[in-house]
Amino acid sequence: MLRPIRIGRAKVAGCIFIPAIMQLQENVPLAPLTTFQIGGPARFLVEAKSISDVREAVVWAKSKNLPLFVLGGGSNLLVSDSGWPGLVLEIAVGGIEQRPGEHEGRTLFDVGAGESWDAFVAHAVSRNYAGIECLSGIPGSVGGTPVQNVGAYGQEVSETIDSVEVFDLRDHQVRDLCNEACGFAYRSSIFNTSERGRFIILRVTYGLTPGGKPHLAYADLRRHFEAQRKSLGLAEVREAVRQIRARKGMLIVEGDPDSRSAGSFFKNPVLSEEKHAELQALASAKGLTLPSYPALEKNHKVSAAWLVEHSGFTRGYAAGHVGISSKHTLAIINRGGATAADVLALKDQIQQRVEETWGIRLEPEPVIFGA
Ligand SMILES: Cc1cc2nc3c(=O)[nH]c(=O)nc-3n(C[C@H](O)[C@H](O)[C@H](O)COP(=O)(O)OP(=O)(O)OC[C@H]3O[C@@H](n4cnc5c(N)ncnc54)[C@H](O)[C@@H]3O)c2cc1C
């Protein structure tokens, strides 16, 4: 139900106070706001289009003692079946602004957290700015990208983030965090680890390279262009990435049940030299070759998809309303009418089987939240 409720007071012209009105919605189904299309309702929901909307909503939730959850594009979420008992703050701060001039060879773009990530990638690529072309087709909002340091096809967003403007829930101040302060690592940052729940991301500043060459580090992408000898443009790489993603069910395509997911459900495990050697030995005892990549100096990143596949789960595996994508072993999908409990049961089954077979506990990538 949509009804205007007074949730704060705005200060204007010195000491005069006027009531501010925001659209507070009650009992809002969250499932349609997520790519999984699963989950119960939010008791309250507010869409915040500006910093003052954010501030007012936060103050109101605090005054009512309601827990707060910050929602972006809902593409990395599993919402519980009973929903959220407090306020969901949907971030809709918009705007893409290109700063004049260059900063250490890069052009800076200030982008509202509520902008669609893929729309921003399209914007940059069409103007010939390099640095995020391989991140084409990742769903969700700009504000969601620093949270788990999104990455794909050899690029991570931490390579181009210059700074992140945040609202600090501790003291209600707006601050700029430089790249180093965000503590970026593989699928992590301070926003989903040490400072989880402290900051609301309002805007992200990206530094992109004018006229830069596309990044072609990833094997899938190089294979795609094998026969082509001419130099490639950013737009061709963006298109190729989107095609590869569509083949893997990793692009949201209307009507494709394989994209009713939160993308990869498990992170690729990062193992020490010793643990990696143990796993390799176990694989070769079974006559298998373990695919892995060097990561973080002495560590190795192992393919979670391979571990799942070699623990008895195949593409297209079905368990009632849930299953595994027919295009990618790492995506748990909602086959229609699934509940969060169904997804969690399959998640537990996969984790248990992988652990029994390989001695590795897979860590879920999506944020699981709700009562
Ligand atoms: C088909 C598919 C493919 C995918 N492919 C990839 C991929 O290749 N690589 C990859 O890294 N990810 C991938 N993902 C995961 C997901 O798209 C990204 O993690 C995305 O950045 C999440 O952004 P979002 O706006 O949807 O965040 P949400 O799902 O809404 O939220 C995720 C988390 O971020 C927090 N959050 C969101 N916005 C803000 C904000 N403004 N301030 C503070 N906290 C915030 C939320 O509170 C929550 O904890 C994929 C998902 C799908 C469905």
The ligand as a Gaussian input file, in Angstrom:
#p B3LYP/6-31G(d) Opt

LIG

0 1
 C       22.689000     -13.462000     -13.587000
 C       23.669000     -12.870000     -12.617000
 C       25.001000     -12.773000     -12.963000
 C       25.930000     -12.213000     -12.061000
 N       27.238000     -12.114000     -12.434000
 C       28.156000     -11.593000     -11.576000
 C       29.539000     -11.503000     -11.957000
 O       29.932000     -11.875000     -13.060000
 N       30.408000     -10.994000     -11.062000
 C       30.010000     -10.535000      -9.826000
 O       30.865000     -10.078000      -9.062000
 N       28.712000     -10.602000      -9.449000
 C       27.776000     -11.112000     -10.283000
 N       26.459000     -11.207000      -9.906000
 C       26.057000     -10.746000      -8.560000
 C       25.479000      -9.309000      -8.517000
 O       24.975000      -8.907000      -9.754000
 C       26.504000      -8.284000      -8.056000
 O       27.030000      -8.632000      -6.801000
 C       25.888000      -6.865000      -7.955000
 O       26.900000      -5.917000      -7.845000
 C       24.932000      -6.701000      -6.784000
 O       24.402000      -5.385000      -6.848000
 P       22.924000      -5.060000      -6.434000
 O       22.715000      -3.599000      -6.637000
 O       21.970000      -5.956000      -7.130000
 O       22.969000      -5.379000      -4.875000
 P       21.867000      -6.095000      -3.977000
 O       21.692000      -7.492000      -4.442000
 O       20.651000      -5.261000      -3.872000
 O       22.604000      -6.103000      -2.566000
 C       23.739000      -6.902000      -2.339000
 C       24.435000      -6.414000      -1.060000
 O       24.951000      -5.102000      -1.283000
 C       24.367000      -4.185000      -0.358000
 N       24.122000      -2.929000      -1.083000
 C       23.554000      -2.763000      -2.300000
 N       23.519000      -1.464000      -2.622000
 C       24.093000      -0.797000      -1.590000
 C       24.339000       0.581000      -1.292000
 N       24.000000       1.553000      -2.144000
 N       24.937000       0.890000      -0.116000
 C       25.299000      -0.073000       0.769000
 N       25.081000      -1.375000       0.564000
 C       24.483000      -1.732000      -0.605000
 C       23.070000      -4.831000       0.126000
 O       22.703000      -4.352000       1.415000
 C       23.481000      -6.286000       0.130000
 O       24.189000      -6.571000       1.316000
 C       25.504000     -11.753000     -10.788000
 C       24.149000     -11.869000     -10.433000
 C       23.239000     -12.424000     -11.343000
 C       21.796000     -12.514000     -10.943000

